[in-house]
Amino acid sequence: QVRLVESGGGLVQPGGSLRLSCVGSGSIIPFNVMEWYRQAPGKEREWVARINGVSITNYGDSVQGRFVISRNNSQNALYLQMNNLKPEDTGVYSCRGRDVWFNVEVWGQGTLVTVSP
């Protein structure tokens, strides 16, 4: 089974940018849907963004217009470009790949993003 590994998290000031990566140990083409989620300390996990196999994207209301999700199947990678970051964007960001035809899903381990002055 393909494993997903996130990277790119870190500490950034409000208004700054970060680019998260989620790289598969094998091909991510079977994942019809790939998503980013985040979980802030003491809060439930929140859906952030989604991209399907033909690169149609959807975003949560709190990140619409600031975040951009993309995928590069040739690099087995999913990305999340985060701009104009706010303190409330702080949390552990995880990627999820889903093969909706075979009801398979894979999660990464997460990467921490901290937005603070």
C-alpha positions in Angstrom: 0.0 0.0 0.0 1.2 3.5 -0.8 2.3 5.6 2.1 2.0 9.3 2.3 4.6 11.6 3.9 4.0 15.3 4.5 6.7 17.9 4.8 7.1 21.7 4.7 5.6 22.7 8.0 7.2 25.2 10.4 7.0 28.5 12.1 5.9 31.5 10.1 4.7 35.0 11.0 1.2 36.2 10.2 0.9 37.2 6.6 3.6 34.8 5.6 3.5 31.8 3.3 4.3 28.1 3.4 4.1 25.3 0.9 3.3 21.8 2.2 4.1 18.7 0.3 2.6 15.2 0.6 4.7 12.6 -1.3 3.6 9.1 -2.0 5.9 6.0 -1.7 4.4 5.0 -5.0 2.0 6.3 -7.6 -0.8 8.5 -6.3 -2.8 8.1 -9.6 -5.2 5.6 -8.0 -6.2 8.3 -5.4 -9.2 9.7 -7.2 -9.5 12.3 -4.4 -6.7 13.8 -2.4 -7.3 16.2 0.5 -5.7 18.3 3.2 -7.0 18.4 6.7 -5.8 20.2 9.8 -6.2 19.9 13.5 -5.6 22.8 15.9 -4.8 22.1 19.5 -7.8 21.2 21.5 -10.1 21.2 18.4 -11.6 18.6 16.0 -10.0 17.9 12.7 -11.1 20.3 10.0 -11.2 19.7 6.2 -9.2 22.2 4.3 -9.1 21.4 0.6 -9.8 18.7 -2.0 -8.5 17.9 -5.5 -9.7 15.1 -7.7 -8.2 13.2 -10.6 -8.9 15.9 -13.1 -7.7 18.7 -10.8 -11.0 20.1 -9.9 -10.6 21.7 -6.5 -12.7 22.7 -3.5 -11.8 24.7 -0.4 -13.1 25.3 3.1 -14.5 28.7 3.7 -11.8 29.7 6.1 -9.0 29.2 3.5 -10.8 30.1 0.3 -8.8 32.6 -1.6 -5.6 32.1 0.5 -4.7 28.4 -0.1 -4.1 26.5 -3.3 -4.1 22.8 -3.6 -2.4 21.0 -6.5 -1.1 17.6 -7.4 1.7 16.3 -9.7 1.0 12.7 -10.5 4.4 12.3 -12.2 6.1 13.3 -8.9 3.6 11.3 -6.8 3.0 14.5 -4.9 0.2 16.6 -3.5 0.8 20.3 -2.5 -0.8 23.0 -0.4 0.4 26.5 -1.0 -0.7 28.6 1.9 -0.6 32.4 1.7 -1.5 35.3 4.0 -1.3 32.9 6.9 -3.2 33.7 10.1 -2.7 32.5 13.7 -5.9 30.5 13.4 -4.2 28.5 10.6 -2.0 26.9 13.2 -2.3 23.1 13.5 -1.1 19.8 12.3 -1.8 19.4 8.6 -2.4 15.9 7.2 -3.0 14.7 3.7 -5.4 12.0 2.7 -5.6 9.9 -0.4 -8.8 8.1 -1.4 -9.6 5.5 -4.0 -13.3 5.8 -4.1 -13.8 2.8 -6.4 -12.1 0.4 -4.0 -13.0 2.2 -0.8 -9.4 2.6 0.2 -7.9 5.6 2.0 -4.4 6.4 3.2 -3.4 9.2 5.7 -0.1 10.8 6.2 1.4 11.4 9.6 1.0 15.2 9.6 3.2 18.2 9.6 3.0 21.1 12.1 2.3 24.6 11.0 2.6 27.4 13.6 1.6 30.9 12.7 2.8 33.3 15.4 4.5 36.8 15.6 
